[in-house]
């Protein structure tokens, strides 16, 4: 069976960085991407940079998560790419850049997320609200959509039919 562990290291094969990555996943959900990874052990691990790309060639750092230095215990990590300023369409690629305390670094395997046809996404604010509720939504469908606001008692307090691909 395939080895489930990935060891960060340089291309020469003679200087592995002893951070054993057990898993790395990227999952699109509700307008953002959840990134999760786990290590089996770490040595001199300062931090991870999370990088995103739209072509798997040019990368942008979108976040940083502190490492656990040196440990033989497994650790779980997570980060969220809220796709701020990005149209959530197409395929996004993610990788981890693991950086040691001495500045040495290497990259993880690449994970891709295909959000070519995401479901309609909606956000509301402020929450809670008394008089004014702002609603943002996006949809790739051109069908009519019914926007309905329902109070805590289950009674519909507002309803509007909208068309197009979002507003």
N, CA and C atoms as an extended XYZ file, in Angstrom:
501
Properties=species:S:1:pos:R:3:atomname:S:1:resname:S:1:resid:I:1 pbc="F F F"
N         0.838       -1.188        0.000 N   UNK     1
C         0.000        0.000        0.000 CA  UNK     1
C         0.876        1.243        0.000 C   UNK     1
N         0.324        2.357       -0.438 N   UNK     2
C         1.074        3.603       -0.521 CA  UNK     2
C         1.320        4.156        0.873 C   UNK     2
N         2.475        4.763        1.058 N   UNK     3
C         2.819        5.376        2.336 CA  UNK     3
C         1.959        6.622        2.530 C   UNK     3
N         1.205        6.708        3.632 N   UNK     4
C         0.329        7.862        3.822 CA  UNK     4
C         1.072        9.099        4.293 C   UNK     4
N         2.368        8.996        4.592 N   UNK     5
C         3.136       10.118        5.110 CA  UNK     5
C         3.886       10.813        3.983 C   UNK     5
N         3.994       12.130        4.101 N   UNK     6
C         4.775       12.919        3.175 CA  UNK     6
C         5.834       13.624        4.002 C   UNK     6
N         7.093       13.569        3.582 N   UNK     7
C         8.152       14.234        4.319 CA  UNK     7
C         8.640       15.409        3.505 C   UNK     7
N         8.561       16.604        4.115 N   UNK     8
C         9.106       17.775        3.458 CA  UNK     8
C        10.613       17.602        3.325 C   UNK     8
N        11.196       18.067        2.232 N   UNK     9
C        12.646       17.974        2.068 CA  UNK     9
C        13.077       18.727        0.826 C   UNK     9
N        14.363       18.851        0.649 N   UNK    10
C        14.838       19.549       -0.542 CA  UNK    10
C        14.962       18.578       -1.714 C   UNK    10
N        15.276       19.108       -2.886 N   UNK    11
C        15.301       18.294       -4.094 CA  UNK    11
C        16.486       17.334       -4.158 C   UNK    11
N        17.514       17.571       -3.343 N   UNK    12
C        18.706       16.728       -3.419 CA  UNK    12
C        18.479       15.362       -2.780 C   UNK    12
N        17.530       15.269       -1.869 N   UNK    13
C        17.265       14.020       -1.184 CA  UNK    13
C        18.224       13.733       -0.049 C   UNK    13
N        19.193       14.622        0.190 N   UNK    14
C        20.162       14.387        1.259 CA  UNK    14
C        19.895       15.271        2.479 C   UNK    14
N        18.950       16.177        2.385 N   UNK    15
C        18.686       17.084        3.493 CA  UNK    15
C        17.186       17.173        3.762 C   UNK    15
N        16.574       16.065        4.167 N   UNK    16
C        15.145       16.132        4.425 CA  UNK    16
C        14.845       16.991        5.648 C   UNK    16
N        13.790       17.771        5.564 N   UNK    17
C        13.336       18.532        6.719 CA  UNK    17
C        12.312       17.659        7.433 C   UNK    17
N        12.583       17.283        8.662 N   UNK    18
C        11.758       16.257        9.314 CA  UNK    18
C        10.397       16.764        9.795 C   UNK    18
N         9.580       17.159        8.868 N   UNK    19
C         8.183       17.450        9.160 CA  UNK    19
C         7.381       16.457        8.341 C   UNK    19
N         6.804       15.486        9.011 N   UNK    20
C         6.038       14.447        8.322 CA  UNK    20
C         4.588       14.877        8.231 C   UNK    20
N         4.163       15.163        7.023 N   UNK    21
C         2.796       15.605        6.775 CA  UNK    21
C         1.922       14.379        6.550 C   UNK    21
N         0.947       14.183        7.430 N   UNK    22
C         0.055       13.030        7.321 CA  UNK    22
C        -1.008       13.269        6.260 C   UNK    22
N        -1.552       14.500        6.247 N   UNK    23
C        -2.625       14.811        5.300 CA  UNK    23
C        -2.644       16.296        5.008 C   UNK    23
N        -3.227       16.650        3.859 N   UNK    24
C        -3.433       18.044        3.475 CA  UNK    24
C        -4.648       18.075        2.558 C   UNK    24
N        -5.705       18.758        2.982 N   UNK    25
C        -6.930       18.807        2.190 CA  UNK    25
C        -7.385       20.250        1.996 C   UNK    25
N        -8.063       20.477        0.885 N   UNK    26
C        -8.666       21.772        0.569 CA  UNK    26
C       -10.087       21.493        0.094 C   UNK    26
N       -11.075       22.125        0.735 N   UNK    27
C       -12.478       21.856        0.432 CA  UNK    27
C       -13.251       23.154        0.335 C   UNK    27
N       -13.922       23.359       -0.816 N   UNK    28
C       -14.759       24.540       -0.995 CA  UNK    28
C       -16.091       24.326       -0.302 C   UNK    28
N       -16.513       25.326        0.499 N   UNK    29
C       -17.785       25.219        1.202 CA  UNK    29
C       -18.293       26.612        1.540 C   UNK    29
N       -19.513       26.896        1.140 N   UNK    30
C       -20.181       28.147        1.513 CA  UNK    30
C       -19.359       29.399        1.218 C   UNK    30
N       -18.752       29.454        0.037 N   UNK    31
C       -18.063       30.666       -0.384 CA  UNK    31
C       -16.627       30.804        0.088 C   UNK    31
N       -16.078       29.810        0.767 N   UNK    32
C       -14.678       29.860        1.182 CA  UNK    32
C       -14.072       28.467        1.077 C   UNK    32
N       -12.759       28.413        1.221 N   UNK    33
C       -12.055       27.138        1.136 CA  UNK    33
C       -11.477       26.808        2.508 C   UNK    33
N       -11.845       25.637        3.023 N   UNK    34
C       -11.294       25.139        4.276 CA  UNK    34
C       -10.037       24.336        3.973 C   UNK    34
N        -8.934       24.707        4.611 N   UNK    35
C        -7.661       24.031        4.439 CA  UNK    35
C        -7.305       23.348        5.755 C   UNK    35
N        -7.021       22.069        5.698 N   UNK    36
C        -6.677       21.299        6.892 CA  UNK    36
C        -5.469       20.425        6.598 C   UNK    36
N        -4.556       20.349        7.558 N   UNK    37
C        -3.424       19.446        7.413 CA  UNK    37
C        -2.996       18.963        8.796 C   UNK    37
N        -2.257       17.877        8.783 N   UNK    38
C        -1.795       17.285       10.031 CA  UNK    38
C        -0.371       16.798        9.865 C   UNK    38
N         0.406       16.903       10.939 N   UNK    39
C         1.779       16.408       10.944 CA  UNK    39
C         1.905       15.279       11.955 C   UNK    39
N         2.782       14.322       11.658 N   UNK    40
C         3.060       13.240       12.595 CA  UNK    40
C         4.150       13.654       13.570 C   UNK    40
N         5.103       14.462       13.095 N   UNK    41
C         6.190       14.971       13.932 CA  UNK    41
C         6.764       16.210       13.260 C   UNK    41
N         7.457       17.020       14.055 N   UNK    42
C         8.045       18.251       13.540 CA  UNK    42
C         9.394       18.476       14.208 C   UNK    42
N        10.331       19.080       13.465 N   UNK    43
C        11.607       19.471       14.045 CA  UNK    43
C        11.978       20.847       13.524 C   UNK    43
N        12.136       21.791       14.442 N   UNK    44
C        12.495       23.179       14.106 CA  UNK    44
C        11.495       23.824       13.147 C   UNK    44
N        10.230       23.480       13.273 N   UNK    45
C         9.197       24.013       12.386 CA  UNK    45
C         8.698       25.361       12.897 C   UNK    45
N         9.126       26.436       12.238 N   UNK    46
C         8.715       27.775       12.657 CA  UNK    46
C         7.266       28.052       12.268 C   UNK    46
N         6.936       27.859       10.986 N   UNK    47
C         5.582       28.153       10.527 CA  UNK    47
C         5.324       27.558        9.152 C   UNK    47
N         4.045       27.575        8.803 N   UNK    48
C         3.600       27.216        7.453 CA  UNK    48
C         3.042       28.469        6.805 C   UNK    48
N         3.389       28.711        5.557 N   UNK    49
C         2.696       29.710        4.754 CA  UNK    49
C         1.724       28.970        3.860 C   UNK    49
N         0.507       29.500        3.729 N   UNK    50
C        -0.481       28.923        2.826 CA  UNK    50
C        -0.428       29.744        1.543 C   UNK    50
N        -0.253       29.055        0.419 N   UNK    51
C        -0.153       29.735       -0.864 CA  UNK    51
C        -1.277       29.275       -1.794 C   UNK    51
N        -1.776       30.238       -2.610 N   UNK    52
C        -2.845       29.951       -3.566 CA  UNK    52
C        -2.388       30.357       -4.953 C   UNK    52
N        -2.901       29.634       -5.961 N   UNK    53
C        -2.586       29.938       -7.353 CA  UNK    53
C        -3.814       29.654       -8.208 C   UNK    53
N        -3.888       30.330       -9.339 N   UNK    54
C        -4.959       30.022      -10.295 CA  UNK    54
C        -4.432       29.231      -11.483 C   UNK    54
N        -3.091       29.045      -11.539 N   UNK    55
C        -2.515       28.311      -12.667 CA  UNK    55
C        -1.475       27.275      -12.232 C   UNK    55
N        -1.285       27.106      -10.926 N   UNK    56
C        -0.291       26.178      -10.357 CA  UNK    56
C         1.140       26.563      -10.733 C   UNK    56
N         1.345       27.828      -11.130 N   UNK    57
C         2.685       28.309      -11.460 CA  UNK    57
C         3.041       29.572      -10.683 C   UNK    57
N         2.146       30.547      -10.679 N   UNK    58
C         2.364       31.788       -9.926 CA  UNK    58
C         1.592       31.681       -8.615 C   UNK    58
N         2.294       31.875       -7.492 N   UNK    59
C         1.709       31.640       -6.174 CA  UNK    59
C         1.649       32.918       -5.351 C   UNK    59
N         0.586       33.043       -4.553 N   UNK    60
C         0.403       34.166       -3.646 CA  UNK    60
C         0.229       33.631       -2.232 C   UNK    60
N         0.955       34.223       -1.289 N   UNK    61
C         0.794       33.827        0.108 CA  UNK    61
C        -0.492       34.455        0.645 C   UNK    61
N        -1.370       33.614        1.184 N   UNK    62
C        -2.661       34.109        1.680 CA  UNK    62
C        -2.811       33.962        3.188 C   UNK    62
N        -1.828       33.364        3.836 N   UNK    63
C        -1.914       33.215        5.287 CA  UNK    63
C        -0.698       32.527        5.843 C   UNK    63
N        -0.599       32.562        7.168 N   UNK    64
C         0.518       31.932        7.853 CA  UNK    64
C         0.009       31.312        9.145 C   UNK    64
N         0.495       30.114        9.451 N   UNK    65
C         0.119       29.409       10.674 CA  UNK    65
C         1.391       28.975       11.385 C   UNK    65
N         1.467       29.291       12.659 N   UNK    66
C         2.656       28.942       13.438 CA  UNK    66
C         2.794       27.429       13.570 C   UNK    66
N         4.038       26.951       13.483 N   UNK    67
C         4.328       25.547       13.703 CA  UNK    67
C         4.510       25.263       15.187 C   UNK    67
N         4.835       24.025       15.496 N   UNK    68
C         5.019       23.620       16.888 CA  UNK    68
C         6.489       23.376       17.226 C   UNK    68
N         7.403       23.965       16.451 N   UNK    69
C         8.818       23.818       16.764 CA  UNK    69
C         9.282       22.388       16.583 C   UNK    69
N         9.711       21.769       17.674 N   UNK    70
C        10.143       20.375       17.633 CA  UNK    70
C         9.226       19.557       18.528 C   UNK    70
N         8.590       18.564       17.941 N   UNK    71
C         7.674       17.708       18.696 CA  UNK    71
C         7.548       16.367       17.990 C   UNK    71
N         7.382       15.322       18.766 N   UNK    72
C         7.108       14.000       18.206 CA  UNK    72
C         5.623       13.679       18.263 C   UNK    72
N         4.812       14.642       18.693 N   UNK    73
C         3.368       14.449       18.747 CA  UNK    73
C         2.737       14.915       17.447 C   UNK    73
N         1.615       14.316       17.110 N   UNK    74
C         0.892       14.753       15.914 CA  UNK    74
C         0.164       16.061       16.211 C   UNK    74
N         0.049       16.889       15.192 N   UNK    75
C        -0.629       18.177       15.328 CA  UNK    75
C        -1.549       18.390       14.142 C   UNK    75
N        -2.702       18.966       14.414 N   UNK    76
C        -3.669       19.318       13.380 CA  UNK    76
C        -3.656       20.821       13.168 C   UNK    76
N        -3.730       21.216       11.909 N   UNK    77
C        -3.721       22.622       11.545 CA  UNK    77
C        -4.911       22.919       10.637 C   UNK    77
N        -5.364       24.175       10.677 N   UNK    78
C        -6.432       24.567        9.763 CA  UNK    78
C        -6.319       26.050        9.441 C   UNK    78
N        -6.833       26.414        8.290 N   UNK    79
C        -6.890       27.802        7.860 CA  UNK    79
C        -8.084       27.922        6.911 C   UNK    79
N        -8.554       29.140        6.731 N   UNK    80
C        -9.684       29.394        5.841 CA  UNK    80
C        -9.274       30.439        4.813 C   UNK    80
N        -9.494       30.136        3.553 N   UNK    81
C        -9.325       31.127        2.481 CA  UNK    81
C       -10.716       31.672        2.194 C   UNK    81
N       -10.984       32.896        2.660 N   UNK    82
C       -12.333       33.452        2.480 CA  UNK    82
C       -12.554       34.032        1.090 C   UNK    82
N       -11.560       33.891        0.220 N   UNK    83
C       -11.657       34.327       -1.181 CA  UNK    83
C       -12.020       35.798       -1.303 C   UNK    83
N       -11.621       36.594       -0.310 N   UNK    84
C       -11.890       38.031       -0.343 CA  UNK    84
C       -11.215       38.660       -1.558 C   UNK    84
N       -11.968       39.413       -2.317 N   UNK    85
C       -11.437       40.066       -3.500 CA  UNK    85
C       -11.234       39.144       -4.681 C   UNK    85
N       -11.736       37.908       -4.568 N   UNK    86
C       -11.562       36.915       -5.625 CA  UNK    86
C       -12.935       36.437       -6.078 C   UNK    86
N       -13.132       36.351       -7.389 N   UNK    87
C       -14.377       35.783       -7.901 CA  UNK    87
C       -14.279       34.270       -7.741 C   UNK    87
N       -15.176       33.674       -6.942 N   UNK    88
C       -15.060       32.226       -6.683 CA  UNK    88
C       -15.501       31.395       -7.876 C   UNK    88
N       -14.643       31.355       -8.888 N   UNK    89
C       -14.957       30.594      -10.087 CA  UNK    89
C       -13.672       30.027      -10.669 C   UNK    89
N       -13.744       28.804      -11.140 N   UNK    90
C       -12.574       28.173      -11.736 CA  UNK    90
C       -11.918       27.208      -10.775 C   UNK    90
N       -10.651       26.912      -11.045 N   UNK    91
C        -9.892       26.003      -10.197 CA  UNK    91
C        -8.831       26.791       -9.452 C   UNK    91
N        -8.781       26.597       -8.150 N   UNK    92
C        -7.753       27.197       -7.314 CA  UNK    92
C        -6.824       26.090       -6.827 C   UNK    92
N        -5.535       26.418       -6.727 N   UNK    93
C        -4.530       25.472       -6.273 CA  UNK    93
C        -3.948       25.975       -4.958 C   UNK    93
N        -3.665       25.039       -4.063 N   UNK    94
C        -3.114       25.387       -2.754 CA  UNK    94
C        -1.900       24.521       -2.462 C   UNK    94
N        -0.927       25.120       -1.762 N   UNK    95
C         0.212       24.363       -1.265 CA  UNK    95
C         0.668       25.007        0.044 C   UNK    95
N         1.440       24.239        0.799 N   UNK    96
C         2.012       24.724        2.044 CA  UNK    96
C         3.501       24.950        1.845 C   UNK    96
N         4.000       26.041        2.384 N   UNK    97
C         5.439       26.293        2.424 CA  UNK    97
C         5.846       26.147        3.888 C   UNK    97
N         6.599       25.102        4.180 N   UNK    98
C         7.030       24.860        5.551 CA  UNK    98
C         8.376       25.542        5.743 C   UNK    98
N         8.482       26.396        6.791 N   UNK    99
C         9.686       27.181        7.020 CA  UNK    99
C        10.268       26.827        8.384 C   UNK    99
N        11.574       26.487        8.398 N   UNK   100
C        12.281       26.186        9.640 CA  UNK   100
C        12.705       27.483       10.335 C   UNK   100
N        13.135       27.363       11.604 N   UNK   101
C        13.620       28.520       12.348 CA  UNK   101
C        14.836       29.148       11.683 C   UNK   101
N        15.645       28.353       10.975 N   UNK   102
C        16.837       28.893       10.320 CA  UNK   102
C        16.545       29.442        8.923 C   UNK   102
N        15.275       29.458        8.525 N   UNK   103
C        14.898       30.023        7.229 CA  UNK   103
C        14.813       29.017        6.108 C   UNK   103
N        15.297       27.796        6.310 N   UNK   104
C        15.176       26.774        5.269 CA  UNK   104
C        13.687       26.478        5.045 C   UNK   104
N        13.317       26.216        3.809 N   UNK   105
C        11.904       25.962        3.521 CA  UNK   105
C        11.749       24.961        2.400 C   UNK   105
N        10.573       24.404        2.318 N   UNK   106
C        10.221       23.514        1.230 CA  UNK   106
C         8.708       23.502        1.102 C   UNK   106
N         8.224       22.885        0.015 N   UNK   107
C         6.800       22.932       -0.296 CA  UNK   107
C         6.138       21.562       -0.161 C   UNK   107
N         4.861       21.610        0.123 N   UNK   108
C         4.063       20.388        0.181 CA  UNK   108
C         3.587       20.009       -1.214 C   UNK   108
N         2.819       18.944       -1.260 N   UNK   109
C         2.116       18.599       -2.490 CA  UNK   109
C         1.050       19.678       -2.744 C   UNK   109
N         0.557       19.734       -3.969 N   UNK   110
C        -0.453       20.730       -4.356 CA  UNK   110
C        -1.830       20.096       -4.275 C   UNK   110
N        -2.780       20.850       -3.760 N   UNK   111
C        -4.184       20.443       -3.746 CA  UNK   111
C        -4.969       21.418       -4.611 C   UNK   111
N        -5.971       20.906       -5.332 N   UNK   112
C        -6.789       21.778       -6.175 CA  UNK   112
C        -8.240       21.736       -5.716 C   UNK   112
N        -8.927       22.851       -5.943 N   UNK   113
C       -10.346       22.979       -5.615 CA  UNK   113
C       -11.040       23.514       -6.854 C   UNK   113
N       -11.970       22.761       -7.393 N   UNK   114
C       -12.714       23.175       -8.583 CA  UNK   114
C       -14.039       23.772       -8.135 C   UNK   114
N       -14.166       25.081       -8.320 N   UNK   115
C       -15.423       25.744       -7.974 CA  UNK   115
C       -16.000       26.416       -9.219 C   UNK   115
N       -15.933       25.661      -10.325 N   UNK   116
C       -16.463       26.164      -11.585 CA  UNK   116
C       -17.960       26.402      -11.498 C   UNK   116
N       -18.652       25.505      -10.815 N   UNK   117
C       -20.098       25.656      -10.680 CA  UNK   117
C       -20.507       25.610       -9.215 C   UNK   117
N       -20.091       26.639       -8.447 N   UNK   118
C       -20.465       26.607       -7.039 CA  UNK   118
C       -21.960       26.845       -6.878 C   UNK   118
N       -22.538       26.336       -5.812 N   UNK   119
C       -23.935       26.647       -5.542 CA  UNK   119
C       -24.070       28.126       -5.218 C   UNK   119
N       -25.278       28.609       -5.188 N   UNK   120
C       -25.503       29.999       -4.835 CA  UNK   120
C       -24.933       30.260       -3.450 C   UNK   120
N       -24.282       31.404       -3.303 N   UNK   121
C       -23.715       31.779       -2.015 CA  UNK   121
C       -24.457       33.009       -1.515 C   UNK   121
N       -24.717       33.055       -0.224 N   UNK   122
C       -25.446       34.173        0.349 CA  UNK   122
C       -24.805       34.573        1.662 C   UNK   122
N       -24.765       35.872        1.906 N   UNK   123
C       -24.301       36.366        3.202 CA  UNK   123
C       -25.217       37.498        3.631 C   UNK   123
N       -25.402       37.622        4.927 N   UNK   124
C       -26.263       38.673        5.483 CA  UNK   124
C       -25.526       39.375        6.608 C   UNK   124
N       -25.834       40.660        6.795 N   UNK   125
C       -25.250       41.420        7.891 CA  UNK   125
C       -26.094       42.666        8.120 C   UNK   125
N       -26.124       43.269        9.297 N   UNK   126
C       -25.538       42.733       10.535 CA  UNK   126
C       -26.412       41.618       11.106 C   UNK   126
N       -25.831       40.850       11.986 N   UNK   127
C       -26.570       39.768       12.630 CA  UNK   127
C       -26.198       39.757       14.105 C   UNK   127
N       -27.138       39.995       15.007 N   UNK   128
C       -28.575       40.207       14.757 CA  UNK   128
C       -28.854       41.604       14.231 C   UNK   128
N       -30.054       41.807       13.748 N   UNK   129
C       -30.468       43.106       13.227 CA  UNK   129
C       -31.860       43.445       13.720 C   UNK   129
N       -32.192       44.737       13.711 N   UNK   130
C       -33.532       45.151       14.127 CA  UNK   130
C       -34.334       45.682       12.951 C   UNK   130
N       -33.739       46.572       12.160 N   UNK   131
C       -34.507       47.225       11.102 CA  UNK   131
C       -33.963       47.000        9.699 C   UNK   131
N       -32.647       46.990        9.554 N   UNK   132
C       -32.040       46.886        8.226 CA  UNK   132
C       -31.206       45.620        8.148 C   UNK   132
N       -31.439       44.829        7.106 N   UNK   133
C       -30.668       43.617        6.858 CA  UNK   133
C       -30.085       43.708        5.455 C   UNK   133
N       -28.774       43.638        5.343 N   UNK   134
C       -28.109       43.635        4.045 CA  UNK   134
C       -27.939       42.197        3.581 C   UNK   134
N       -28.252       41.947        2.319 N   UNK   135
C       -28.151       40.610        1.756 CA  UNK   135
C       -27.277       40.667        0.507 C   UNK   135
N       -26.223       39.862        0.482 N   UNK   136
C       -25.389       39.709       -0.702 CA  UNK   136
C       -25.531       38.279       -1.185 C   UNK   136
N       -25.714       38.101       -2.486 N   UNK   137
C       -25.779       36.736       -3.003 CA  UNK   137
C       -25.168       36.679       -4.379 C   UNK   137
N       -24.664       35.501       -4.707 N   UNK   138
C       -24.155       35.248       -6.053 CA  UNK   138
C       -24.697       33.906       -6.509 C   UNK   138
N       -24.981       33.835       -7.775 N   UNK   139
C       -25.467       32.593       -8.359 CA  UNK   139
C       -25.032       32.546       -9.806 C   UNK   139
N       -24.667       31.369      -10.266 N   UNK   140
C       -24.304       31.210      -11.672 CA  UNK   140
C       -25.510       30.941      -12.549 C   UNK   140
N       -26.650       30.747      -11.922 N   UNK   141
C       -27.860       30.440      -12.669 CA  UNK   141
C       -28.596       31.725      -13.025 C   UNK   141
N       -29.231       31.760      -14.182 N   UNK   142
C       -29.981       32.954      -14.567 CA  UNK   142
C       -31.466       32.813      -14.227 C   UNK   142
N       -31.827       31.723      -13.553 N   UNK   143
C       -33.216       31.514      -13.165 CA  UNK   143
C       -33.647       32.530      -12.117 C   UNK   143
N       -34.965       32.688      -11.974 N   UNK   144
C       -35.492       33.528      -10.909 CA  UNK   144
C       -35.187       32.892       -9.558 C   UNK   144
N       -34.934       33.747       -8.590 N   UNK   145
C       -34.654       33.316       -7.236 CA  UNK   145
C       -35.598       34.045       -6.296 C   UNK   145
N       -36.126       33.334       -5.323 N   UNK   146
C       -36.987       33.961       -4.331 CA  UNK   146
C       -36.154       34.241       -3.094 C   UNK   146
N       -36.069       35.523       -2.734 N   UNK   147
C       -35.401       35.938       -1.513 CA  UNK   147
C       -36.474       36.095       -0.447 C   UNK   147
N       -36.367       35.301        0.608 N   UNK   148
C       -37.371       35.331        1.667 CA  UNK   148
C       -36.676       35.478        3.007 C   UNK   148
N       -37.121       36.455        3.815 N   UNK   149
C       -36.598       36.641        5.162 CA  UNK   149
C       -37.662       36.155        6.130 C   UNK   149
N       -37.257       35.213        6.981 N   UNK   150
C       -38.189       34.607        7.925 CA  UNK   150
C       -37.749       34.956        9.336 C   UNK   150
N       -38.692       35.433       10.154 N   UNK   151
C       -38.409       35.797       11.535 CA  UNK   151
C       -38.205       34.576       12.412 C   UNK   151
N       -37.787       34.813       13.649 N   UNK   152
C       -37.539       33.728       14.600 CA  UNK   152
C       -38.789       32.887       14.858 C   UNK   152
N       -39.962       33.489       14.675 N   UNK   153
C       -41.220       32.770       14.902 CA  UNK   153
C       -41.666       31.964       13.686 C   UNK   153
N       -40.853       31.970       12.620 N   UNK   154
C       -41.182       31.195       11.437 CA  UNK   154
C       -42.055       31.916       10.433 C   UNK   154
N       -42.408       33.156       10.720 N   UNK   155
C       -43.275       33.931        9.832 CA  UNK   155
C       -42.423       34.712        8.834 C   UNK   155
N       -42.799       34.644        7.555 N   UNK   156
C       -42.095       35.383        6.520 CA  UNK   156
C       -42.349       36.880        6.693 C   UNK   156
N       -41.264       37.666        6.818 N   UNK   157
C       -41.409       39.109        7.012 CA  UNK   157
C       -41.064       39.892        5.744 C   UNK   157
N       -40.466       39.218        4.767 N   UNK   158
C       -40.120       39.899        3.510 CA  UNK   158
C       -39.928       38.840        2.438 C   UNK   158
N       -40.384       39.161        1.229 N   UNK   159
C       -40.185       38.242        0.108 CA  UNK   159
C       -40.076       39.053       -1.176 C   UNK   159
N       -39.129       38.654       -2.015 N   UNK   160
C       -38.926       39.333       -3.294 CA  UNK   160
C       -38.387       38.324       -4.298 C   UNK   160
N       -38.883       38.374       -5.527 N   UNK   161
C       -38.363       37.535       -6.592 CA  UNK   161
C       -37.347       38.342       -7.386 C   UNK   161
N       -36.148       37.791       -7.557 N   UNK   162
C       -35.100       38.487       -8.278 CA  UNK   162
C       -34.614       37.575       -9.400 C   UNK   162
N       -34.077       38.179      -10.456 N   UNK   163
C       -33.555       37.378      -11.551 CA  UNK   163
C       -32.141       37.805      -11.873 C   UNK   163
N       -31.531       37.169      -12.829 N   UNK   164
C       -30.160       37.470      -13.184 CA  UNK   164
C       -29.200       36.569      -12.449 C   UNK   164
N       -27.942       36.963      -12.423 N   UNK   165
C       -26.920       36.118      -11.830 CA  UNK   165
C       -26.404       36.666      -10.507 C   UNK   165
N       -27.118       37.551       -9.882 N   UNK   166
C       -26.711       38.032       -8.568 CA  UNK   166
C       -26.747       39.534       -8.499 C   UNK   166
N       -26.723       40.040       -7.293 N   UNK   167
C       -26.747       41.494       -7.080 CA  UNK   167
C       -26.077       41.834       -5.779 C   UNK   167
